[in-house]
Amino acid sequence: MNPLQSYVDQLFKGHKDNKETNDLKAEILSNLEAKVADLTSGGMEHKQAIRVATESIDSVDFLLDKGNKKIYFTRYVTELLQIALLYCLIAWILTIPLRIIGEGTLLNGLLLIAVILIGVLFLILRFIKASRFVNMTFICDMDVVKRCRRSIWLIWSLFITVWTLGNVAIDFGSNIWYSHQIKMGGPYQFAVLAIKYALPFVSVIIPLLFQASSKLIVKYEVGERDED
C-alpha cells in the first residue's frame, strides 16, 4: 500500500467516517504527495522525502474539531509570563504605599516574590533557542477556555462582593451587633480602613491573565503566524 495513504489512514483512526473526514483525508494525502514530489525533484531520496513530509503533520484533531486550536505552546507560555510579569510589577509598585498596615506589607512582599519567580521563568523560556522546544505545539479546546474565563470573572466578582459587604457589615454594623462604633481619629485611621477594602482588588490580576490567555491562543495558532 502507498505509505502516504497508510499514514493518512492512521491519522484519521478513531474519527468518524463521513464526507468531511473523507474530503480532508483526500486533501491531506494530495498535499503530502505534492510535498514528496517537490522534495524528490530537489534531489532528496524518496524514502527520506516521505519521512520529511509525514513529520510535517502529526495530528488532525485540530482540523476536525473547530473548537480546538493548535498553538505554539512555548511561545504562548513565554508571552503569557511576560504579561503576568508586567501585571505583578505594576501591582507591586501600586501596593508599596499600602505597607503602612500588616496586610499591605504581606501582599507587597508576595508580589515581589511573584515578580522574581515569573521573571526568572520568563528569561529561561525567552533565551532557549532549540527549534524543537520553541516550535512545540499543543491542542487547546477554545470552548473550555471560554467557560473558564467566564467562570473566573464570576468567581472573582462574587469574592469581591462578599468581601466588601462582609467588611461593611462588620465595620459599620458593629454598633448594632457589638455596641461598638467604628472610629476614625484622623487620616491614618481612614487610610488603614480604605486599604483593607482596596487590597482584594489586586486579585484582578488573575481574571485579567485568563482574559489575555484567550487572546494569545488566537495569536499563536499554528498556521496563523510565521515559524520564526
C-alpha positions as a printed NumPy array, in Angstrom:
array([[  0.   ,   0.   ,   0.   ],
       [  1.033,   3.57 ,  -0.614],
       [  2.952,   4.608,   2.567],
       [  1.416,   8.071,   2.438],
       [ -2.076,   6.567,   2.231],
       [ -1.302,   4.335,   5.205],
       [ -0.023,   7.296,   7.199],
       [ -3.11 ,   9.385,   6.421],
       [ -5.391,   6.476,   7.369],
       [ -3.541,   6.218,  10.682],
       [ -4.006,   9.938,  11.313],
       [ -7.769,   9.566,  10.942],
       [ -8.002,   6.394,  13.001],
       [-10.681,   6.849,  15.663],
       [-12.512,   9.605,  13.785],
       [-15.942,   9.141,  12.228],
       [-16.019,   8.147,   8.574],
       [-18.111,  10.833,   6.862],
       [-17.917,  13.256,   3.974],
       [-15.999,  15.843,   5.967],
       [-13.285,  13.422,   7.05 ],
       [-13.051,  11.816,   3.611],
       [-12.631,  15.209,   1.931],
       [ -9.993,  16.18 ,   4.483],
       [ -8.169,  12.864,   4.036],
       [ -8.055,  13.386,   0.289],
       [ -6.777,  16.939,   0.718],
       [ -4.04 ,  15.949,   3.177],
       [ -2.959,  13.   ,   1.015],
       [ -2.773,  15.276,  -2.002],
       [ -0.687,  17.813,  -0.088],
       [  1.69 ,  15.131,   1.177],
       [  2.133,  13.672,  -2.305],
       [  2.848,  17.139,  -3.676],
       [  5.397,  17.753,  -0.93 ],
       [  7.137,  14.42 ,  -1.597],
       [  7.256,  15.194,  -5.326],
       [  8.735,  18.61 ,  -4.612],
       [ 11.386,  17.182,  -2.277],
       [ 12.396,  14.377,  -4.648],
       [ 12.644,  16.807,  -7.544],
       [ 15.145,  18.718,  -5.421],
       [ 17.362,  15.659,  -5.125],
       [ 16.133,  14.058,  -1.906],
       [ 15.696,  10.296,  -1.781],
       [ 12.095,   9.076,  -1.976],
       [ 12.053,   7.379,   1.449],
       [ 13.576,  10.412,   3.128],
       [ 11.104,  12.692,   1.343],
       [  8.209,  10.592,   2.665],
       [  9.605,  10.795,   6.196],
       [ 10.025,  14.571,   5.999],
       [  6.531,  15.036,   4.558],
       [  4.806,  12.866,   7.169],
       [  6.689,  14.569,  10.017],
       [  5.147,  17.885,   8.949],
       [  1.728,  16.778,  10.221],
       [  1.303,  14.607,  13.305],
       [ -2.362,  15.217,  14.161],
       [ -5.641,  16.192,  12.511],
       [ -7.636,  16.723,  15.701],
       [ -7.437,  20.496,  15.44 ],
       [ -8.727,  20.328,  11.858],
       [-11.722,  18.148,  12.618],
       [-12.809,  19.901,  15.794],
       [-13.362,  23.581,  15.066],
       [-13.402,  24.306,  18.78 ],
       [ -9.792,  23.139,  19.068],
       [ -6.784,  25.209,  18.129],
       [ -3.24 ,  24.006,  17.699],
       [ -0.886,  26.573,  19.187],
       [  2.846,  27.112,  19.602],
       [  2.894,  26.246,  23.282],
       [  6.336,  27.589,  24.256],
       [  5.797,  30.925,  22.52 ],
       [  2.349,  31.18 ,  24.071],
       [  3.604,  30.498,  27.6  ],
       [  6.541,  32.895,  27.158],
       [  4.325,  35.846,  26.267],
       [  1.777,  34.93 ,  28.938],
       [  4.595,  35.006,  31.507],
       [  5.657,  38.382,  30.15 ],
       [  2.133,  39.73 ,  30.66 ],
       [  1.945,  38.195,  34.146],
       [  5.304,  39.79 ,  34.985],
       [  4.025,  43.196,  33.86 ],
       [  0.801,  42.876,  35.863],
       [  2.621,  41.76 ,  39.017],
       [  5.227,  44.505,  38.654],
       [  2.528,  47.179,  38.347],
       [  0.646,  45.697,  41.304],
       [  3.855,  45.595,  43.374],
       [  4.571,  49.278,  42.682],
       [  0.978,  50.276,  43.445],
       [  0.952,  48.376,  46.748],
       [  4.179,  49.89 ,  48.107],
       [  2.223,  52.706,  49.85 ],
       [ -0.05 ,  50.058,  51.415],
       [  2.819,  48.806,  53.579],
       [  1.575,  51.073,  56.363],
       [ -0.52 ,  48.108,  57.561],
       [  0.478,  44.494,  58.082],
       [ -1.71 ,  43.054,  55.337],
       [ -0.308,  45.567,  52.847],
       [  3.254,  44.629,  53.77 ],
       [  2.499,  40.927,  53.293],
       [  0.798,  41.459,  49.937],
       [  3.583,  43.706,  48.669],
       [  6.164,  41.125,  49.698],
       [  4.288,  38.295,  47.98 ],
       [  4.026,  40.351,  44.798],
       [  7.784,  40.972,  44.866],
       [  8.401,  37.225,  45.172],
       [  5.967,  36.622,  42.271],
       [  7.831,  39.209,  40.147],
       [ 11.147,  37.479,  40.788],
       [  9.887,  33.936,  40.117],
       [  7.915,  34.872,  36.995],
       [ 10.844,  36.954,  35.752],
       [ 13.251,  34.026,  36.092],
       [ 10.873,  31.656,  34.261],
       [ 10.332,  34.221,  31.508],
       [ 14.063,  34.715,  30.968],
       [ 14.652,  30.945,  30.848],
       [ 11.999,  30.435,  28.157],
       [ 12.995,  33.618,  26.324],
       [ 16.591,  32.55 ,  25.792],
       [ 16.057,  28.889,  24.922],
       [ 16.74 ,  28.72 ,  21.19 ],
       [ 16.327,  24.992,  20.444],
       [ 13.995,  24.758,  17.445],
       [ 12.219,  21.632,  18.703],
       [ 11.448,  23.354,  22.017],
       [ 10.441,  26.702,  20.507],
       [  8.109,  25.057,  17.981],
       [  6.458,  22.722,  20.485],
       [  2.699,  22.581,  19.854],
       [ -0.367,  21.928,  21.96 ],
       [ -4.058,  21.353,  21.195],
       [ -6.245,  23.822,  23.077],
       [-10.02 ,  23.49 ,  23.465],
       [-11.401,  27.007,  22.971],
       [-14.791,  26.054,  24.416],
       [-13.151,  25.076,  27.698],
       [-11.05 ,  28.248,  27.678],
       [-14.132,  30.437,  27.224],
       [-16.01 ,  28.649,  30.002],
       [-13.052,  29.003,  32.355],
       [-12.697,  32.693,  31.521],
       [-16.359,  33.386,  32.31 ],
       [-16.186,  31.292,  35.486],
       [-13.062,  33.07 ,  36.749],
       [-14.644,  36.502,  36.257],
       [-17.807,  35.313,  38.015],
       [-15.877,  33.853,  40.961],
       [-13.77 ,  36.997,  41.261],
       [-16.862,  39.247,  41.21 ],
       [-18.523,  37.138,  43.902],
       [-15.356,  37.195,  46.003],
       [-15.103,  40.999,  45.83 ],
       [-18.815,  41.393,  46.568],
       [-18.764,  39.058,  49.578],
       [-15.533,  40.573,  50.923],
       [-16.8  ,  44.161,  50.606],
       [-20.277,  43.53 ,  52.015],
       [-18.906,  41.392,  54.812],
       [-16.477,  44.061,  55.927],
       [-19.086,  46.796,  55.616],
       [-21.399,  44.748,  57.831],
       [-18.663,  44.164,  60.417],
       [-17.228,  47.692,  60.416],
       [-20.321,  49.839,  60.087],
       [-22.811,  47.478,  61.674],
       [-20.663,  46.864,  64.71 ],
       [-22.599,  49.459,  66.704],
       [-25.786,  47.407,  66.232],
       [-24.255,  43.96 ,  66.759],
       [-21.442,  44.609,  69.207],
       [-22.321,  48.058,  70.658],
       [-19.003,  49.262,  69.307],
       [-18.841,  52.135,  66.848],
       [-16.115,  52.377,  64.249],
       [-13.928,  55.377,  64.939],
       [-11.626,  57.263,  62.615],
       [ -9.497,  59.703,  64.55 ],
       [ -7.659,  61.087,  61.543],
       [ -6.24 ,  60.472,  58.063],
       [ -4.186,  57.471,  59.198],
       [ -7.212,  55.563,  60.518],
       [ -9.133,  56.399,  57.363],
       [ -6.206,  55.179,  55.199],
       [ -6.   ,  51.922,  57.14 ],
       [ -9.73 ,  51.316,  56.627],
       [ -9.548,  52.198,  52.914],
       [ -6.563,  49.9  ,  52.379],
       [ -8.43 ,  46.987,  53.938],
       [-11.158,  47.395,  51.327],
       [ -8.727,  48.003,  48.47 ],
       [ -6.36 ,  45.052,  48.992],
       [ -8.601,  42.31 ,  47.485],
       [ -8.884,  44.217,  44.197],
       [ -5.256,  43.353,  43.474],
       [ -6.536,  39.837,  42.732],
       [ -7.978,  41.21 ,  39.474],
       [ -4.634,  40.102,  38.03 ],
       [ -5.972,  36.524,  37.887],
       [ -9.049,  37.103,  35.661],
       [ -7.041,  39.569,  33.56 ],
       [ -4.466,  36.849,  32.875],
       [ -7.232,  34.456,  31.805],
       [ -8.559,  37.185,  29.506],
       [ -5.126,  37.71 ,  27.981],
       [ -4.513,  33.972,  27.622],
       [ -7.527,  33.509,  25.326],
       [ -6.282,  36.292,  23.03 ],
       [ -2.81 ,  34.76 ,  22.902],
       [ -4.27 ,  31.429,  21.784],
       [ -5.518,  33.112,  18.611],
       [ -2.189,  34.918,  18.158],
       [ -0.089,  31.756,  18.411],
       [ -2.337,  29.412,  16.458],
       [ -0.302,  27.207,  14.147],
       [ -0.527,  28.477,  10.595],
       [ -1.582,  31.963,  11.646],
       [  1.924,  33.368,  12.041],
       [  5.441,  32.807,  10.736],
       [  7.504,  29.94 ,  12.061],
       [ 10.264,  32.352,  13.137]])
